[in-house]
Amino acid sequence: MTTAHGSTPQGARARARIEVTAAIKDEARRQLAADGAAKLSLRAVARELGMVSSALYRYFPSRDDLLTALIIDAYNSVGGSAEAACDEFADAGPAHRWIAVCEAVRRWGLAHPHEYALIYGSPVPGYSAPDTTIPAAARVGEVLIGIVRDAHRGLGLAKTPLPGELRPEAERMAADFAPDLPPETMAALIATWAQLFGLVGFELFGQFHRVVEDRERFFRHAAGQLAQAVGLVFPQTGPAYAGE
């Protein structure tokens, strides 16, 4: 059976579900911005949307299910921004591509401060993220690993120091995440990944107030330092990154 417009009832229901799901998420993000993740309430979301709570539970059975959906969306959004920046500067050298990706992460954070806080800020009391968030959460890291891998296979990497007592842990991390990269490089990558989000978080959460004024230039310089820390060397062949 089809409607007058040629669509099936099942298709119309599917579109309606997508639209309602999007509306629920949008209202939840508004509440995140206003009150923080800890105060997110399915009843409050339903009330603002003019829905009864029992109807909303058909879309998200619990607050944690809604939080998980928002977290996955946020990780996918910042991951997509990182991937787009990497693709945009595909013809640039690895070090310049690294900076472009770092700046894309910063721009995303500045544009989505409450979603950034949700995924990189304080844990939400009583909530434990399920494994379903892992693929989305890994996207930025995978972009950075890919850039370093390209350099390793091409022009090579500068040697990064590694204390002997850290080698077993560095070898484990390399085996888990990038067996084709040296353990020294993998240890540096994990450290710079954390530092990248620390830099963005400091700016978003006010720790740079009256400390760093020209934050864009400061961040670009810091991203370049992180590139060197993982062994990416300036200058690289290919067109220079436009921000340099």
Long-range contacts (C-beta under 8 A, 24 or more apart in sequence): 17-59, 20-59, 21-59, 23-49, 24-49, 24-56, 24-59, 24-60, 24-66, 25-66, 25-69, 25-70, 25-73, 28-66, 28-70, 29-70, 29-114, 29-115, 32-70, 32-114, 32-115, 32-118, 33-114, 36-117, 37-67, 37-117, 37-118, 37-124, 37-127, 38-124, 38-125, 40-66, 40-67, 42-66, 63-127, 64-127, 67-118, 67-124, 67-127, 68-129, 68-130, 68-132, 68-133, 70-115, 70-118, 71-118, 71-119, 71-129, 71-133, 71-136, 72-132, 72-133, 72-136, 73-115, 74-112, 74-115, 74-116, 74-118, 74-119, 75-119, 75-133, 75-136, 75-137, 75-139, 76-136, 76-139, 77-108, 77-112, 77-115, 78-105, 78-108, 78-109, 78-112, 78-116, 78-119, 78-139, 78-140, 79-136, 79-138, 79-139, 79-140, 79-143, 80-139, 81-105, 81-107, 81-108, 82-139, 82-140, 82-143, 82-144, 83-139, 83-143, 86-143, 86-146, 86-147, 89-241, 91-238, 91-239, 92-236, 92-238, 92-239, 92-240, 92-241, 93-155, 93-234, 93-235, 93-236, 93-237, 93-238, 93-240, 93-241, 94-147, 94-148, 94-150, 94-151, 94-154, 94-155, 94-227, 94-232, 94-236, 95-151, 95-224, 95-227, 95-228, 95-232, 95-233, 95-234, 95-235, 95-236, 95-241, 96-236, 96-238, 96-239, 96-240, 96-241, 96-244, 97-147, 97-241, 98-144, 98-147, 98-148, 98-223, 98-226, 98-227, 98-230, 98-232, 99-220, 99-223, 99-224, 99-227, 99-241, 99-243, 99-244, 100-241, 100-243, 101-140, 101-143, 101-144, 101-147, 102-196, 102-219, 102-223, 102-226, 103-219, 103-220, 103-223, 103-243, 105-140, 105-196, 105-197, 105-200, 106-199, 106-200, 106-203, 106-219, 109-200, 109-201, 109-203, 109-204, 110-203, 110-204, 113-204, 116-200, 116-201, 116-204, 117-204, 117-205, 120-197, 120-200, 120-201, 121-201, 121-205, 140-193, 141-177, 141-189, 141-193, 144-189, 144-192, 144-193, 144-196, 145-177, 145-178, 145-181, 145-189, 147-232, 148-178, 148-181, 148-185, 148-189, 148-230, 148-231, 148-232, 149-178, 149-180, 149-181, 151-231, 151-232, 151-236, 152-180, 152-181, 152-182, 152-185, 155-233, 155-236, 155-237, 157-182, 157-185, 157-230, 157-231, 157-232, 157-233, 158-228, 158-231, 158-232, 158-233, 159-184, 159-231, 160-184, 160-185, 160-187, 160-188, 160-229, 160-230, 160-231, 162-187, 185-230, 185-231, 188-229, 188-230, 188-231, 189-230, 191-229, 192-226, 192-229, 192-230, 195-222, 195-226, 196-223, 196-226, 199-223, 220-244
